Amino acid sequence: ARALPARPALAVPVAGLAGAVLPGCECASVPVAGALVRRGVTPAAAFAFLLSAPAINPVVLTATAVAFPNNPEMVAARFGASLLVACGMGWLWQRLGRTDWLRTRAHGAHEGATKGETFWNSVRHDTVHAGGFLVLGAMAAATLKAVVPATWLRLAADNPVLSVLALAVLAVLLSICSEADAFVAASLTQFSMTAKLVFLVVGPMIDLKLFAMQAGTFGRGFALRFAPATFAAAIAGAVLTGAVLL
């Protein structure tokens, strides 16, 4: 909270850029964002970090460069589109979000507890709380991954609009970790580079396990509003960036 600018409009891009230097997967970003909100960070900045950290951290960008050795512009496009969407959603929450949509629980800090005790209390709470929703989301993702026919992808690839929507939906259904999704995107050779970028931007921001974890951390009312808006913003940001850089 001390590191962020006092003005929420400026805190959002600073928090978004912080995701570039703090490696973490999307499963970790949800409980971290919840902890930031509980510690007094403005929700708009916490949500910008939530969306950016899994998408623009050095591990993910390096993996993207390895997966696309002949297309270095994909790394820049992923970074730019993801940061654009993360900041856009933070500013959107700052303008339209309502605190009564959020449900956060204070925990872990007991009066008289040492810093070490508070640390382990938080670890135990977040591991059990977020882990349960992660398991439920992963079970749903695994089920859908097994039933989506591969032939649907080949049919969708021939239509530019349909290919973008197909890979956006596929990113949500497959729920692949952001450290590995670039290799999956690179294997979808029948799709355009812009459609692949959509896959890489949407996946770390909203998928089945993330929706379950967001609902568990911030409340179902929040997730039902935040997830669709993030999905639409991620597609729009990726398409716009792809048109410029790819």
Backbone as a ProteinNet text record, in pm:
[ID]
protein_1_A
[PRIMARY]
ARALPARPALAVPVAGLAGAVLPGCECASVPVAGALVRRGVTPAAAFAFLLSAPAINPVVLTATAVAFPNNPEMVAARFGASLLVACGMGWLWQRLGRTDWLRTRAHGAHEGATKGETFWNSVRHDTVHAGGFLVLGAMAAATLKAVVPATWLRLAADNPVLSVLALAVLAVLLSICSEADAFVAASLTQFSMTAKLVFLVVGPMIDLKLFAMQAGTFGRGFALRFAPATFAAAIAGAVLTGAVLL
[TERTIARY]
83.7	0	86.8	199.1	287.5	356.2	376.7	448.8	361.2	229.6	138.5	108.5	88.5	45.9	-86.9	-107.9	-231.5	-353.1	-335.9	-449.5	-474.9	-596.5	-625.7	-599.4	-625.2	-604.3	-458.2	-366.1	-223.8	-178.6	-245.7	-209.3	-234.9	-335	-369.6	-254.4	-197.6	-87.6	38.1	62.5	178.6	160.9	41.8	14	19.8	-28.6	-21.4	121.6	207	348	419.2	371.4	432.3	422.9	323.6	311.5	427.9	501.5	615.2	735.5	742.6	859.9	828.2	703.4	664.3	605.7	689.8	640.3	537.3	434	330.7	227.3	173.3	71.3	-64.1	-163.6	-294.8	-360.1	-327.4	-386.1	-339	-216.6	-163.9	-212	-241.9	-275.1	-407.4	-500	-630.8	-618.5	-559.9	-545.7	-455.7	-354.8	-269.5	-350.5	-432	-516	-614.2	-668.5	-757.7	-687.4	-562.2	-484.4	-453.4	-425.2	-397.6	-518.6	-636.7	-758.1	-779	-756.6	-773.9	-673.2	-556.9	-454.1	-469.3	-574.4	-603.5	-568.9	-516.5	-488.6	-621.1	-629.4	-752.6	-785.4	-910.4	-944.8	-906.9	-918.7	-885.1	-740.6	-648.5	-508.1	-486.4	-553.5	-539.5	-586.1	-694.2	-745.3	-654.4	-592.4	-495.3	-377.9	-330.9	-223	-269.3	-390.8	-446.2	-441.2	-475.4	-481.6	-345	-257.3	-129.7	-24	-18.2	90.5	105.4	-3.8	13.8	47.3	29.8	40.5	168.2	229.3	344.7	468.4	467.6	586.2	698.1	822.6	936.7	930	876.8	868.9	777.7	662.4	565.5	618.5	679.2	731.8	848	930.7	1040	984.7	884.5	822.3	759.4	700.2	640.5	747.4	862.1	972.1	1024.9	1030.5	1077.7	975.8	847.4	742.4	728	763.1	752.1	889.4	987.4	1123.7	1133.6	1043.3	1046.5	952.1	886.4	791.4	812.5	924.9	950.3	846.6	776.2	673.2	558.8	545.3	439.9	464.2	589.9	621.5	577.5	613.2	574.2	422.3	357.9	212.5	143.8	195.5	134.5	151.9	270.7	296	204.6	201.1	123.2	-25.3	-78.1	-221.7	-263.8	-184.4	-220.2	-215.8	-113.5	-104.9	-218.3	-250.7	-360.5	-492	-519.6	-644.8	-645.7	-533	-526.7	-553.1	-488.7	-510.5	-652.2	-700.8	-836.5	-940.5	-924.1	-1019.6	-1006.5	-883.9	-866.7	-935.5	-918.4	-984.6	-1135.7	-1180.2	-1324.5	-1384.9	-1314.4	-1363.7	-1363.8	-1259.7	-1251.9	-1370.2	-1417.5	-1526.5	-1664.1	-1679.4	-1811.7	-1828.5	-1717.9	-1726.2	-1789.4	-1850.2	-1914.6	-1862.9	-1836.7	-1779.6	-1874.7	-2006.5	-2099.2	-2099	-2029	-2011.8	-1900.3	-1817.8	-1703	-1736.3	-1686.8	-1699.9	-1562.4	-1494.2	-1362.3	-1368.2	-1292.7	-1292.8	-1158.5	-1164.3	-1041.2	-1003.4	-875	-832.3	-685	-639.3	-497.4	-431.3	-481.6	-415.9	-488.3	-428.1	-487	-412.5	-486.9	-424.6	-319.1	-201.5	-92.6	-8.1	-47.5	29.3	155.6	261.6	385.4	371.2	468.1	464.6	472.9	554.1	565.3	435.7	367.4	238.9	134.2	133.2	39	67.2	195.8	234.1	179.8	203.9	161	9.9	-55.1	-202.3	-256.8	-196.7	-241	-212.6	-95.4	-60.8	-162	-191.8	-285.8	-423.7	-470	-603.7	-611.5	-517.1	-524.4	-503.8	-418.3	-396.1	-523.1	-587.7	-709.7	-825	-840.9	-954.8	-943.9	-830.2	-813.8	-797.6	-730.7	-708.6	-836.9	-936.7	-1062.5	-1130.9	-1133.4	-1195.3	-1110.6	-977.7	-890.9	-921.7	-943.6	-975.4	-1107.2	-1209.3	-1338.6	-1326.1	-1253.6	-1235.5	-1156.1	-1053	-971.5	-1052.1	-1140.7	-1225.4	-1316.7	-1374.7	-1461	-1381.4	-1260.6	-1176.4	-1136.1	-1099.5	-1057.9	-1172.9	-1293.2	-1409.6	-1435.3	-1433.1	-1457.3	-1344.6	-1221.8	-1108.1	-1123.6	-1187.2	-1202.3	-1317.8	-1413	-1531.9	-1536.5	-1446.6	-1447.1	-1383.6	-1457	-1400.7	-1293.4	-1185.5	-1076.5	-1120.2	-1218.1	-1264	-1326.4	-1378.9	-1438	-1332.8	-1210.6	-1103.9	-1070.8	-1064.5	-1029.4	-1137.4	-1261.3	-1368.9	-1366.7	-1332.4	-1333.8	-1216.8	-1104.3	-982.5	-997.5	-1090.4	-1105	-1178.7	-1245.2	-1320.7	-1250.2	-1205.7	-1128.8	-1200.4	-1328.4	-1402.7	-1425.9	-1466.8	-1495.1	-1368.1	-1255	-1129.9	-1090.6	-1111.9	-1082.6	-1173.1	-1301.8	-1395.5	-1369.5	-1333.3	-1309.7	-1190.6	-1080.9	-964.5	-986.5	-1068.6	-1101.8	-1178.3	-1278.5	-1356.7	-1270.1	-1183.3	-1095.8	-1003.1	-953	-865.8	-940.2	-1067	-1147.1	-1169.1	-1199.7	-1233.7	-1112.2	-1000.6	-882.5	-816.8	-822.4	-767.5	-621.8	-540	-398.7	-319.8	-219.4	-133.6	-62.6	-46.4	10.8	156.1	226.3	364.1	373.6	261.8	264.6	175.4	88.9	-10.7	49.7	168.5	229.7	263.5	303.5	337.6	213.6	101.6	-24.5	-66.5	-54.8	-91.7	-5.7	123.9	213.6	178.8	120.6	84.5	-42.8	-118.6	-243.2	-210.1	-139.3	-83.2	-188.7	-309.1	-412.5	-473.1	-445	-504.3	-409	-465.6	-386.2	-311	-210.5	-133.1	-220.9	-314.7	-403.3	-492.1	-543.4	-625.5	-543.4	-416.9	-329.8	-304.6	-289.6	-269.8	-392	-510.4	-632.9	-629.1	-587.2	-575.2	-480.9	-367.8	-266.7	-307.9	-392	-435.3	-555.1	-649	-770	-737.6	-660	-636.8	-590.8	-484.4	-436.8	-530.2	-630.6	-717.8	-851.4	-904	-1031.4	-1042.4	-1054.5	-1085	-1171	-1198	-1291	-1239.4	-1111.9	-1060.8	-1049.4	-1015.7	-1007.3	-1144.8	-1245.9	-1381.5	-1421.2	-1392.9	-1427.4	-1352	-1223.6	-1143.2	-1184.5	-1217	-1263.9	-1395.4	-1484.4	-1611.8	-1588.6	-1493.4	-1466.5	-1397.5	-1313.2	-1236.3	-1313.3	-1379.1	-1444.4	-1596.1	-1653	-1797.7	-1851.7	-1961.4	-2019.4	-2068.6	-2122.9	-2170.2	-2058	-1940.5	-1824.9	-1785.6	-1771.1	-1723.9	-1818.9	-1948.9	-2046.3	-2040	-1989.4	-1973.5	-1833.4	-1733.6	-1594.8	-1551	-1590.8	-1545.1	-1592.1	-1721.3	-1763.3	-1698.4	-1684.9	-1621.8	-1476	-1405.2	-1265.9	-1254.4	-1344.9	-1344	-1357	-1453.5	-1474.9	-1357.3	-1305.1	-1192.1	-1067.4	-1044.6	-926.9	-931.2	-1048	-1061.5	-1036.6	-1099	-1086	-940.4	-877	-738.8	-643.9	-663.9	-577.2	-594.5	-718	-744.9	-684.6	-703.9	-648.5	-496.2	-434.3	-288.8	-236.9	-307.9	-267.7	-273	-372.1	-382.8	-266	-207.7	-98.3	39	57.6	189.9	213.3	105.1	124.1	92.9
-120.5	0	125.1	122.5	239.4	264.6	160.4	174.8	233	227.4	272.7	421.5	491.2	631.4	643.2	757.2	778.1	783.5	839	848.9	713.7	659	527.4	520.4	629.9	628.2	604.3	650.6	627.5	496.1	454.5	328.3	209.2	218.8	107	70	161.8	121.5	79.8	140.8	99.1	-45.5	-79.6	-216.9	-312.7	-267.1	-351.3	-380.6	-279.3	-299.1	-383.7	-381.2	-463.5	-612.1	-647.2	-786.2	-833.6	-740.6	-778.1	-820.7	-780.9	-811.6	-905.6	-950	-1042.7	-1168.9	-1267.1	-1388.8	-1461.3	-1508.8	-1585	-1632.3	-1749.7	-1800.7	-1742.3	-1766.6	-1707.8	-1763.5	-1888.2	-1946.1	-1872.8	-1822.4	-1749.5	-1605.3	-1548.8	-1406.2	-1375.2	-1469.1	-1442.7	-1426.9	-1523.3	-1499.9	-1382	-1354.5	-1238.1	-1110.1	-1101.3	-983	-967.1	-1079.8	-1073.3	-1019.9	-1063.4	-1015.5	-866.7	-822.2	-680	-594.1	-638.9	-563.6	-558	-671.7	-673.8	-583.5	-564	-480.1	-333.1	-298.7	-158.5	-107	-191.5	-148.6	-125.8	-17.5	9.2	-108	-157.2	-273.9	-258.8	-139.1	-119.4	-158.2	-120.8	-155.7	-304.5	-360.7	-503.5	-586.8	-545.3	-621.5	-606.3	-488.7	-471.8	-567.2	-579.3	-673.2	-816.4	-847.5	-982.3	-1027.1	-935.9	-970.9	-967.5	-878.6	-863.5	-963.4	-993.3	-1076.4	-1211.1	-1284.2	-1413	-1400.3	-1281.7	-1266.6	-1199.4	-1113.5	-1036.9	-1056.6	-1156.6	-1178.3	-1241.3	-1231.6	-1277	-1424.2	-1509.2	-1651.8	-1674	-1610.8	-1627.1	-1567.9	-1450.1	-1387.1	-1467.4	-1525	-1609.8	-1734.6	-1795.9	-1913.8	-1879.8	-1761.9	-1719.4	-1702.1	-1645.4	-1629.1	-1763.6	-1860.1	-1993.9	-2062.8	-2045.1	-2111.1	-2050.2	-1921.1	-1852.5	-1797	-1884.7	-1837	-1753.4	-1774	-1699.8	-1580.2	-1557.8	-1446.5	-1370.1	-1299.4	-1225.1	-1118	-1074.9	-973.3	-1025.6	-1158.8	-1215.3	-1183.5	-1177.1	-1144	-1000.9	-908.6	-768.8	-753.9	-826.7	-818	-871.5	-982.2	-1037.8	-942.3	-886.4	-792.3	-670.4	-610.4	-489	-511	-618.1	-643.6	-676.6	-758.2	-798	-679.3	-595.8	-477.7	-380.4	-364.3	-276.6	-321.5	-451.1	-503.5	-493.4	-526.5	-520.6	-379.1	-281.2	-142.6	-96.8	-137.4	-99.9	-151.9	-277.1	-332.8	-265.2	-229.8	-157.3	-23.4	50.4	180.7	165.9	57.9	35.2	9.4	-69.1	-93.1	36.7	116.4	241.7	332.3	325.5	412.9	353.6	222.7	163.4	63.3	17.6	-85.9	-36.1	-128	-95.2	-188.1	-132.5	-211.6	-320.7	-300.2	-402.8	-525.7	-518.6	-637.1	-727.2	-673.7	-748	-813	-934.8	-1002.9	-1057.4	-988.4	-1033.7	-1061.2	-1159.7	-1199.9	-1166.5	-1099	-1078	-1208.9	-1236.7	-1362.1	-1352.2	-1445.2	-1467.8	-1373.7	-1255.5	-1161.2	-1161.9	-1224.9	-1231.3	-1134.9	-1070.1	-973.4	-1042.8	-986.3	-1043	-1143.7	-1180.1	-1277.6	-1213.1	-1293.2	-1243.8	-1238.8	-1175.9	-1170.2	-1310.3	-1396	-1532.9	-1609.2	-1593.9	-1661.8	-1609.3	-1477.3	-1418.9	-1469.7	-1481.5	-1532.1	-1673	-1763.3	-1902	-1916.4	-1832.8	-1834	-1799.5	-1698.8	-1658.8	-1767.5	-1830.3	-1939	-2052.1	-2093.3	-2204.9	-2169.2	-2047.4	-2007.5	-2003	-1934.9	-1917	-2048.9	-2136.6	-2265.8	-2349.5	-2358	-2438.1	-2373.1	-2240.5	-2171.9	-2168.7	-2119.5	-2111.1	-2249.9	-2341.1	-2474.4	-2549	-2532.1	-2601.9	-2556.6	-2425.7	-2374.9	-2409.8	-2416.8	-2456.8	-2599.5	-2688	-2827.7	-2836.1	-2762.5	-2764.5	-2711.6	-2601	-2545.9	-2638.4	-2701.8	-2793.6	-2915.3	-2963.6	-3077.9	-3041.2	-2921.1	-2877.5	-2861.1	-2804.6	-2784.8	-2917.7	-3015.3	-3146	-3217	-3202.5	-3265.5	-3207.8	-3074.8	-3010.6	-3038.3	-3047.3	-3074.9	-3211.1	-3303.9	-3438.7	-3450.5	-3356.6	-3370.9	-3274.5	-3175.4	-3081.2	-3148.5	-3170.4	-3238.4	-3153.7	-3218.4	-3147.9	-3095	-3159.2	-3115	-2976.2	-2937.2	-2803.3	-2695.5	-2722.1	-2623.2	-2602.7	-2711.6	-2700.4	-2623.3	-2643.4	-2571.9	-2422.6	-2389.8	-2249.7	-2170.7	-2237.1	-2166.7	-2094	-2137.6	-2079.4	-1945.5	-1912.9	-1787.3	-1694.2	-1574.9	-1486.4	-1451.2	-1417.2	-1381	-1503.3	-1611.3	-1733	-1789.8	-1773.9	-1826.9	-1753.9	-1623.2	-1544.9	-1588.7	-1599.2	-1639.8	-1783.1	-1871.3	-2011.3	-2025.5	-1955	-1966.2	-1895.2	-1790.4	-1725.3	-1821.8	-1887.9	-1985	-2104.1	-2147.4	-2260.4	-2229.1	-2105.5	-2065.9	-2075.8	-2037.7	-2045.6	-2191.6	-2275.2	-2414.6	-2497.3	-2477.2	-2559.6	-2522	-2395.1	-2349.2	-2391	-2360	-2397.4	-2293.8	-2339.3	-2247.4	-2153.9	-2027.8	-1927.8	-1956	-2033.6	-2068.2	-2168	-2234.8	-2338.8	-2308.4	-2208.3	-2189.6	-2146	-2082.9	-2038.5	-2157.2	-2268.2	-2386.2	-2449.2	-2440.9	-2488.6	-2397.7	-2266	-2170.8	-2191.8	-2213.6	-2233.5	-2359.2	-2458	-2582.2	-2569.5	-2463	-2442.3	-2373.5	-2444.4	-2385.4	-2340.7	-2394.4	-2357.9	-2221.2	-2163.7	-2035.8	-1919.8	-1800.5	-1680.4	-1639.4	-1552.2	-1503.9	-1422.1	-1346.2	-1267.7	-1357.5	-1464.6	-1558.8	-1624.5	-1656.5	-1714.1	-1614.1	-1486.2	-1383.8	-1374.2	-1383.2	-1382.7	-1496.6	-1614.1	-1730.4	-1700.2	-1633.8	-1605.8	-1495.1	-1404.7	-1294.5	-1335.6	-1406.8	-1445.5	-1546.4	-1649.7	-1760.4	-1721.1	-1638.9	-1603.1	-1510.3	-1454.3	-1357.1	-1415.3	-1507.7	-1568.5	-1707.6	-1806	-1941.7	-2005.3	-2133.3	-2196.3	-2193.9	-2228.7	-2232.8	-2092.2	-1994.4	-1857.7	-1805.3	-1837	-1792.7	-1851.5	-1979.8	-2043.5	-1979.4	-1949.6	-1889.9	-1745.1	-1670.1	-1532.7	-1530.7	-1624.7	-1631.7	-1666.5	-1755	-1794	-1685.3	-1604.7	-1501.5	-1371.4	-1328.4	-1197.3	-1204.4	-1322.5	-1337	-1364.1	-1434.6	-1470.6	-1349	-1249.9	-1129.1	-1058.5	-1053.9	-993.9	-1074.9	-1205.2	-1289.6	-1284.4	-1281	-1279.1	-1149.3	-1043	-916.7	-902.8	-939.4	-915.9	-1010.6	-1135.6	-1234.3	-1202.6	-1176.6	-1144.6	-1016.8	-915.6	-791.1	-814.7	-896.6	-928.3	-1006	-1099.7	-1180	-1090.7	-999.8	-909.4	-814.8	-760.8	-668.1	-737.7	-862.5	-936.4	-962.7	-997.9	-1021.1	-891.3	-783.5	-654.8	-605.7	-617	-571.5	-652.3	-783	-869.4	-844.8	-829	-803.9	-669.4	-567.8	-434.9	-438.9	-502.7	-513.1	-596.2	-705	-789.5	-716.4	-629.7	-553.6	-456	-412.7	-317.1	-383.9	-490.4	-550.1	-678.8	-749.8	-881.1	-878.6
0	0	0	72.6	77.7	-55.8	-135	-261.6	-371.7	-355	-460.2	-444.5	-557.1	-549.3	-476.7	-412.3	-336.7	-427.2	-546.6	-639.6	-704.9	-691.1	-749.6	-899.8	-973.2	-1118.2	-1153.6	-1068.3	-1089.9	-1028.2	-922.9	-857.9	-949.3	-1036.2	-1124.9	-1218.1	-1298.1	-1386.2	-1309.5	-1192.9	-1113.3	-1066.3	-1019.8	-977.2	-1095.7	-1211.5	-1330.2	-1369	-1368.2	-1401.1	-1296.6	-1172.9	-1069.1	-1103.3	-1183.9	-1224.9	-1308.9	-1369.9	-1454.6	-1372.6	-1247.7	-1165.6	-1050.4	-1040.8	-934.7	-997.2	-1032.4	-1097.8	-1012.1	-1077.1	-1008.2	-1107.8	-1085.3	-1176.9	-1139.3	-1225.1	-1200.8	-1075.2	-1038.9	-917.9	-792.8	-796.2	-680.9	-678.1	-794.9	-799.5	-730.3	-729	-666.9	-515.4	-442.2	-297.8	-264.9	-348.2	-323.6	-338	-443.1	-461.4	-345.4	-298.3	-183.7	-60	-40.3	74.1	59.9	-63.5	-85	-48.3	-88.4	-57	93.8	160.5	306.5	376.6	315.2	376.6	340.6	268.8	244.2	106.4	17.8	-119.3	-191.5	-267.3	-341	-433.4	-434.4	-515.3	-662.3	-718.1	-859	-885.9	-798.2	-814.5	-791.3	-691.1	-663.3	-781.5	-847.2	-961.3	-1083.4	-1099.1	-1207.5	-1188	-1064.6	-1035.5	-1056.5	-1012.7	-1028.5	-1174.6	-1265.3	-1407.3	-1475	-1431	-1501.3	-1457.6	-1327.8	-1276	-1347.5	-1374.8	-1442.1	-1590.6	-1647.8	-1793.5	-1839.7	-1756.8	-1805.6	-1719	-1631.7	-1549.6	-1633.3	-1590.1	-1671.6	-1711.7	-1623.7	-1656	-1776.7	-1775.7	-1884.6	-2014.7	-2007.8	-2129.1	-2187.6	-2101.7	-2150.7	-2217.3	-2155.7	-2215.4	-2350.5	-2361.1	-2487.7	-2594.8	-2557.6	-2653.3	-2700.4	-2610.8	-2648.3	-2738.7	-2709.7	-2788.3	-2927.6	-2940.9	-3070.3	-3110.6	-3138.8	-3167.6	-3294.4	-3387.8	-3513.8	-3514.3	-3403.2	-3393.9	-3263.8	-3251.9	-3126.9	-3098.9	-3203.2	-3180.4	-3093.7	-3085.4	-3001.5	-2854	-2812.8	-2674.2	-2643.2	-2731.8	-2712.6	-2717	-2808.4	-2821	-2695.7	-2641.3	-2519.8	-2402.3	-2389.8	-2280.8	-2293.4	-2412.3	-2432	-2414.9	-2475	-2466.3	-2323.8	-2254.9	-2118.7	-2023.5	-2036.6	-1949.7	-1979.7	-2107.6	-2146.8	-2084.3	-2092.1	-2037.5	-1885.5	-1821	-1674.4	-1624.2	-1685.1	-1643.9	-1677.6	-1795.2	-1834.5	-1737.1	-1692.5	-1597.4	-1460.7	-1422.4	-1296.9	-1300.4	-1410.5	-1423.3	-1432.4	-1499.2	-1509.6	-1371.9	-1289.9	-1154.4	-1073.9	-1090.2	-1016.8	-1048.9	-1171.8	-1215.2	-1184.2	-1202.7	-1193.9	-1080	-1021	-918.6	-789.5	-716.8	-589.9	-481.3	-366.5	-258	-209.9	-226	-179.8	-270.5	-385.4	-469	-416.9	-329.8	-278.9	-145.7	-130.6	-2.9	33.6	120.6	165.6	314.6	356.3	497	560.8	672.4	748.1	815.6	818.4	880.5	913.8	993.5	1013.4	1112	1132.7	1222.4	1356.4	1454	1587.1	1678	1765.4	1855.2	1940.1	1943.4	2020.6	1945.5	1823.5	1746.4	1690.7	1682	1622.8	1471.4	1405.6	1259.6	1200.4	1259.9	1210.6	1222.5	1335.9	1354.4	1257.1	1237.3	1140.9	1000.6	964.9	832.5	810.9	906.4	887.9	896.2	975.5	976.6	838.7	774.9	641.1	539.4	549.1	456.1	466.3	588.7	606.4	554	584.2	538.9	387.7	322.4	177.5	103.6	156.9	91.7	92.1	207.9	218.7	143	160.3	99.3	-52.8	-104.2	-249.4	-311	-239.9	-295.2	-322.5	-235.2	-257.7	-385.1	-408.6	-531.3	-652.8	-636.8	-747.4	-790.6	-695.5	-727.8	-803.4	-757	-825.3	-968.1	-984	-1117.8	-1207.8	-1153.6	-1232.8	-1276.4	-1190.5	-1227.2	-1344	-1339.8	-1449.9	-1577.9	-1567.2	-1685.2	-1746.9	-1663.2	-1713.3	-1784.1	-1728.5	-1791.4	-1930.1	-1941.9	-2071.2	-2169.4	-2118.5	-2205.9	-2273.3	-2203.7	-2257.2	-2356.3	-2353.8	-2437.9	-2555.7	-2562	-2675.2	-2796.6	-2905.3	-3022.9	-3091.9	-3132	-3200.4	-3336.5	-3398.1	-3529.7	-3525.6	-3411.2	-3399.4	-3421.4	-3376.4	-3393.2	-3540.1	-3614.9	-3757.3	-3833.6	-3797.9	-3865.4	-3832.4	-3709.2	-3666.6	-3723.1	-3750.4	-3790.9	-3923.4	-4008.8	-4141.4	-4141	-4030.7	-4020.6	-3922.5	-3966.9	-3877.8	-3747.7	-3756.8	-3635.9	-3548.4	-3610.9	-3535.6	-3472.9	-3541.7	-3487.2	-3358.7	-3355.8	-3234.7	-3120	-3147	-3042.4	-2997.3	-3092.7	-3058.7	-2964.2	-2992.5	-2905.5	-2772.4	-2771.2	-2643.9	-2554.1	-2611.9	-2534.5	-2495.1	-2586.5	-2556.5	-2439.4	-2433.9	-2323	-2190.3	-2190.2	-2068.2	-2028.4	-2126	-2096.4	-2055.5	-2125.2	-2096.6	-1964.2	-1927.1	-1798.5	-1780.5	-1881.5	-1878.7	-1800.9	-1726	-1651.2	-1748.5	-1709.4	-1800	-1835.1	-1751.7	-1784.3	-1899	-1931.1	-2034.8	-2153.8	-2145	-2251.2	-2383.7	-2383	-2508.6	-2597.8	-2538.6	-2617.5	-2679.5	-2608.1	-2664.9	-2779.9	-2760.3	-2865.4	-2989.6	-2970.5	-3084.3	-3163.4	-3095.6	-3164.4	-3247.1	-3225.5	-3301.7	-3433.9	-3517.7	-3639.7	-3739.3	-3730.5	-3827.1	-3799.1	-3684.1	-3644.8	-3671.8	-3687.8	-3712.5	-3586.5	-3603.5	-3490.4	-3394.7	-3450	-3364.1	-3280.1	-3339.2	-3262.9	-3152.7	-3181.7	-3079.2	-2966.9	-3004.1	-2902	-2811.9	-2868.9	-2788.3	-2686.7	-2731.4	-2642.9	-2526.3	-2556.6	-2454.4	-2358.4	-2403.6	-2317.6	-2231.2	-2289.6	-2216.3	-2106.2	-2138.9	-2046.1	-1906.6	-1894.3	-1759.6	-1683.1	-1751.6	-1686.5	-1643.8	-1721.8	-1683.8	-1744.2	-1656.8	-1699.5	-1590.4	-1603.4	-1509.5	-1366.3	-1348.4	-1211	-1151.8	-1236.6	-1187.4	-1145.6	-1224.6	-1189	-1054.3	-1034.1	-906.9	-791.5	-812.5	-706	-677.9	-783.8	-764	-687.5	-721	-649.1	-503.6	-476.8	-339.6	-260.5	-325.8	-255.4	-241.3	-349.4	-349	-350.6	-367.1	-368.7	-508.1	-514	-643.4	-719.7	-647.4	-714.7	-788.3	-726.7	-792.8	-915.6	-900.9	-1010.7	-1129.9	-1104.3	-1213.7	-1293.2	-1232.7	-1304.5	-1363.7	-1285.6	-1325.1	-1437	-1430.1	-1528.3	-1670.7	-1694.9	-1832.2	-1885	-1798.9	-1842.7	-1878.6	-1798.8	-1828.4	-1958.9	-1980.1	-2102.8	-2225.7	-2223.5	-2336.9	-2355.4	-2245.5	-2254.9	-2305.8	-2263.6	-2307.7	-2457.9	-2509	-2653.6	-2729	-2685	-2753.4	-2748.3	-2633.4	-2619.8	-2705.1	-2709.9	-2790.1	-2939.3	-2983.3	-3125.9	-3167.3	-3083.9	-3113.8	-3119.4	-3023.1	-3020.9	-3136.9	-3166.6	-3279	-3412.1	-3427	-3551.4	-3569.6	-3457.9	-3462.4	-3471.3	-3395	-3379.5	-3456.9	-3492	-3555	-3704.3
[MASK]
++++++++++++++++++++++++++++++++++++++++++++++++++++++++++++++++++++++++++++++++++++++++++++++++++++++++++++++++++++++++++++++++++++++++++++++++++++++++++++++++++++++++++++++++++++++++++++++++++++++++++++++++++++++++++++++++++++++++++++++++++++++

